[in-house]
Amino acid sequence: MPPGPRPADRHEAAYDRRRLRQWLAGDAKAEGVSRRHLLTLLAAAGAGAALPALAPAPAAHAADTIVKPLPAEAFVRHGTNAETRWEALRGTGYHTPNELFFVRNHTSTPLIDADGWRLRLWGDGLRGTPGQDRPVEFGYDDLRALPSVSRVAFVECAGNGRGNYATQQGQTVSGTPWGLGAIGVARWRGVRLGDVLRRAGLSSYAVDVQPRGLDAEYVSGGENLGRVRRPLPLVKALDDVILAHEMNGEPLPPDHGHPVRVLVPSWVGIASIKWVGDIEVSAEPLYSPWNTTFYRLFGSAYGETGSAPIGVQALKSAFELGPDATFRAGEGQVLHGRSWSGAGGVTRVEVSTDGGAHWRTAALHDPPRTGAWSRWSLPWRPTAPGTTHLLARATDTAGRTQPETTPHNTQGYLFDAVVRHRVTVV
């Protein structure tokens, strides 16, 4: 039986239903989303509202998809994306080195000059003359002059683990067939989004904010969906979200959002818009393809209209091992891995070295931390030659434990089942 909805899921579902009702009453905006599709989401829904003209983007040009080197021993390449190999993380410490951090691009990495970059905030959620767009701009130095904060948090693609729907559950899904390497944890430094919104003149009527990237417009199925953007409820935007300009003590690298990116701790990676160029602040609920067509759960387990837009990340575990790793019988080993959750810190990890027949508790090396990972280890002395599967099963402070299977959804998001890691003993 599929697990029940998490508290965060219930909150987001109620918020989404309220937004859809507002759309039906004519009090919401949907850019790049068909009326028919929004109607489907509530058995009714919305027409796209045109954007006011945006300020031109700063001088930029696309790199060859990804800028940084992608050595084969560290990454698996998936088109415009690069997945970190878990064996490359062994011994690297708590924070993922920038050079090993995975890359998720819809198009190509833009190269943007920080000196010419501007962040434009606009919309009817800012104070000003009713009915008029009131843009406010910040330069790179303007942001860096504001009080800064640090956040240790993962960024993880919503499709991380997607390949396991096919290889482990025999189910067909669309999208990049990630293993478990579409995640990285870093120390991010930047400015609270709430501080910037207030300085821009946040109105008491604001309900949603929508950051938009400066990467190239995204074309899917022959349709131009525009630049990547995804609405955030104001309550989340004012909580722990930052506009990050540093990553692990260095200016953001191009592939990770230089000069400034949004960081939304604990949520799916699409919310953490890279290369942010403008933020719409709206007194009406907002919709984009990235919270309607994409980043909802569709499938038999979710009804005709699918789930609410996904937000909080799932609970997962991974071994710091390559695929089909080899061990020698009779030799003592120490297995290492990491577990993480968006809903709470990891409190327990159990490991099986015999395909799930028996389980032992691993030693945790980091305190529970929501939205980041805990490292763990377990001694193992394999005895008999042959093939076996290593399994790791985590539990978090929200009371979630990784299940044996994940309910199928057509786009392969939020795979949280225990992954069977095949190894050979010789």
N, C-alpha and C positions, 0 to 999 in steps of 0.2 A: 504494500500500500504506500503510495507516495507520501512523503512527509507533509504536514500541514504548513500553511504559510507562516513565515517569520513575522514578528511584530513590525519590522520595518516594511515588509512586503504589504501587510494589511494597511499601514498608514499610506503607502504610495498608491495602493489600489483605491482607497477612499478619496485621496486627493485627485487621482486621475478621473474618477467618476464625476467629481464635482467640476473639474475643468471641462469635461465633455458636455455636461449640462449647460455650463456657461457658454460653450460654443453654440449649442443649439439655440440659446437665447440671444445669440448675436454678440456675445461678450467675450470672444476669443479670436485669436489670429492663427492662421495656418499657412505658412509659406512653403511652397513646393510640395504640398500635400493635396491630393484630389479630394473633392467633396465626397465622392463615392467611398473612398477609403476611410475617411473619418466617420461617415455614416455606418460603415461596417463595424467600426470599433465600439460603437454603442448601439448598434442597430440603427445608426444615424450619425452624420458628421460633416466635415468642413471644407470650404473653399479657400484657396490660397489668397492671402492679402499681400499686395505688392509692398516691397521695401521702399522706404525713402532712399534717395540717392546716397550712396556711401562715399566717404572721402577716398581718394585714390590710394591704393596700397603703396607702401614705400618701395623703393627700387629693390628688386629681388630677381633672382633667376633660379631655375630648377637645377639641382645637381643631377647626377646620373642615378636617380631614384634614392640612393642612400649615400651619404658622404663618407662615413668612417669605414675603415677596413673591416672586412668580414671574413676572417680566416676560417677555413673549413673545420678546423679543430675546435672552434668556439661557437660557430653559428650554423644553423640550417636555414637556407634561403628559401623563402616562399614568395616569389614574384617581387612586389614592392616591400615585402616584410622580411625580417630576419629574427629567427628564434634562437635564444641562448641555449647552448648545450649544457645540461646539468653537470656533466663531468668537468666542465670548464670552471664551474663555481667552487669546486672543492678547494678549501684552503684560502678562499678570497676574503673571509671575514663576513661581518654582518651586512654591510652595504655592498650592493652590486657595483663593481667598478664601472665607470661610465663607458669604457671601451667594450664591456661585456653586456651592457644593458640591451635588452631586445628592442627591436624597432617595428612599430606598426604605422604604416603610411597608407593613406587612401590613394595618393598619387606619388609625387616625388618630394624630397626634402627641399624646401625653398631656402635660399641663402639670403638673409636679410641683414642689412646694415643697421645696427642698433642706433646709430646717430640719426638716421632718418625715420626710425620707427615711431609711430604714434598709436596710442590706444584711444579709441573713440567710444564714448558712452553716450547713448541716445535713447529716445523713446518716451512714451507718455507716462512711464513710471518715475520720471525725474520731475522735479518742480520746475515750473515755467508756465508760459502761456498755454492754456488748455487747447488741445488739438494740434499743437505745433511741436515738431521735433526740436529738442534742445540739446544739441551735442556739446559734450565736454571732452577735452583732450588732455592726455598725459603723455609726456615724452619718457624716454628710458631713464634719464637722470631725474625727472620728476618722481618717478616711482621709487627709485633707489634712495631718494632723499626722505621718503616716508618711513615711519617706524617699521622695522622688519621682525619677522618671526621665522622659526625653523620648524619643520615637520618631518619626522621620519615616517615614511609611508611607502607602500607598494603602489606601483602602477601596473595594472594587469588587464590584458585584453579580455573582453567578455567571452570570447571564443576560446580562451586558453583551455586546453584539454579536449578540444572539439574532435580531434582525430580518434579519440577513444569511443565515440558513439559508433563508428564503423568497426574498428578493430576489436573492441571489447564487447559491444552490445549488438553488433550486426545491423546497425540502423543507418539509413542514408540521411545526411544533412548537407546543407550548402555552406560555403565559406572556406577560408583557409584551414587546412587540416593540422592545426597546431598540436604538438605534443603537450608538454607542461611548461615549456620554456618561454611563454609569452608573459613573463612577469619579471619585475626587478624591484628591489627596495633601495631607496636612496634617502639622503638627508637633503631636503629641499629648503631653500631659503627665499623669502619674498615678502610680499605685503598682503595683509588681510584684504580679501575682496570686499568685505563689509566696510572697511575703512575707506576704500576707494569709492564705493557706492555712496557713502554718506558725504564724502567730499564733493562728489558730483551732483549732490542735491537729491538724494533718494526721497521719493514721495511716500506718504503713508498709504497710497493707493497701489503701490507696486506689489505684484504677486509673483512674477517670473523674471529671470534674467537669462539671456541667451548669448554666450560667448561664441564667436565665429573665428575660424582660423584664416591665415593668409596663404595657405597652400592652394594649389590650383583647384579649379572647380572639378567636382567629381561626377563622372558619367557612369551610370549603371543601367544596363539593359537598353542602351541607346538614348536614355533620358538624362539631360544635364540637371543634376540636383543642386548645383551651386557649391559654395564653399562649405566645408564641414562645420556644423553648428548643432548644439543640442541644448534645449532649455533646462534650467535648474530651478526648482522651487526656491523662493526667496528665503525660506527658513533654513535651507541647506547652505545657500550662498552666504548667509550671515553667520553661519556656525564656524566651520573649520576650513573653509576654502581659502586658498591663497593664490595670488598671482606670483608665480615663482620665477626668479631670474638666476638662481644658482642651483647647482646639482652637485652634491658631494664636495662642496667648497670651491667649485669652479663655475664660471659663467656657463649657462646652459649650452651644451653642444648643439650644432644645427639639427641633428636628427632627433633631438629631444625637446625642441621648441624654441631655440634662440630667436629673438632675445628674451621673450616672456611667454610662459605657458600658464594655463589654469591647472591647479592641482586640487582634485576633489578626493580627499582621503576616504578609503574604504569602498568607494564606488567603482563601477566598471570603468575601464580606461577611456571609453569614448567620451565620458563627461569631462576628462582632463584635457581640454582642447589645447593643442600645440600651436605655436606661432600666433597667438591670439592678436587680433587686429581691431575688433570692435565688440562691444557688448550692448545688446538691446536690453533696456530695462522697461518692462511692460506692466501696465495696469490691467492687462488682460492675459489669460492663459495663452501660452505659445505652443505651437506644434511645428516640427520639422520632420523630414524623412527619418532623422536619427532618433526619434522617439515614437514613430508610428510604423513605418514600413520596416525599419531596422530596430533592433534592441528592445523588442518585445518577444515573448515566448508564444509561438503558434504551434499547434499540434493537438492531438486528441485529448491530451491531459489538461488543456487550457481552454476548452470551449470554442465556440465559433468566432468570438471576437478576440481571442488571445488574452495574454496577461496585461497588466499595467506595464508601463515602461520600466525596464529593469534598472535597479540602482545599486543596492548593496551587493558586494561580491560574495561568491560562494566560499566554502571551506574545502581546502585541498592539501595534499601532501605529495612530496616528490623525494626520491632518492638522488643523492649526488653521484649518479652512475650513468654511464652511457648505455645505449640499448645492447642487449645480449652481452653484458659484461661477463668475464670469466674469472672463476675462483679455483684455488687448488684445494682438493679434499684434505682434511686434516690440519690445515693451516688456520690459525686464529685470525679473524678479521674484525674490523670495526666498521659497521655500516653507518653512514651519515646521511642526513636528509634535512628537509625544512618543511614546516607546515604553517598555514596562514588562513586567515578568515577576515571578511569584512564586517562581520556582525559581533565579533568579540575576540579576545585573546585566546591563544591555544593553551589549554590546561593539561592535556594528556595526549600522548601518541603511543599507539600500540603497533607492534611490528610482527608480521608472520614471515617466516623463512621457508615455509612448506606449503605455500599456496592457499593459506587460510585455515589449515587444520588446527593450528595452535598459535597463540598470540602471547607476546611478552611486552611489557611496558618499557619504552625507551627513556633514556635520560634526557631531560630538557636542559638546554644551555642558555636560554634567554627567558626572561619573565614574560607573562602573557601581555600582548600588546595588540589592541584592535587595529586592523588595517596594516599590519606588518607581520613578519614571520617569526617563528621560533625555530632555532636550530636544535637538532637532537641526534643522538647516537645510540647504537646498540651493538654489543659484542656478538660475534657469530663464528662458530667453527663448523663449517660444512663437513659432513662425514662421507656421504656416498656420491660417486660421480653420477652425472646426469643433469637433466634440465629441471629447474624449479622456478617458482614465481615468488618474488618478494612483494609484500603488501604492507602499506602503512596507512593507519586509520587514526585520524585526529578527532578530538573533541574540543569545543571552545566554550568560553564563559557564557555564551547565550544558550548553552545546553544542546547544541547541534553536534551530532557525530556523523562522520562520512558514511553514506549508505552503500549498499552493494551495487545498486544501479541508480542512474539518474533518469527521471521521466523524459521521454523523447520530446525535443522541439525541433522544428524544421530547419532552423538556422544554427543549431548546435551551440547554443549559449549555456554558460553556467554548469559545465560538467563537474559534478562534485563527488562522484562515486570513487570508491577505493580503486586505484589503478594497479593492475597486475604487471609487475616489472619482471620480464623474463631474464634469467641468468643461467649460466652453465657452470657446473662443477666438474673439474677434470682431475 
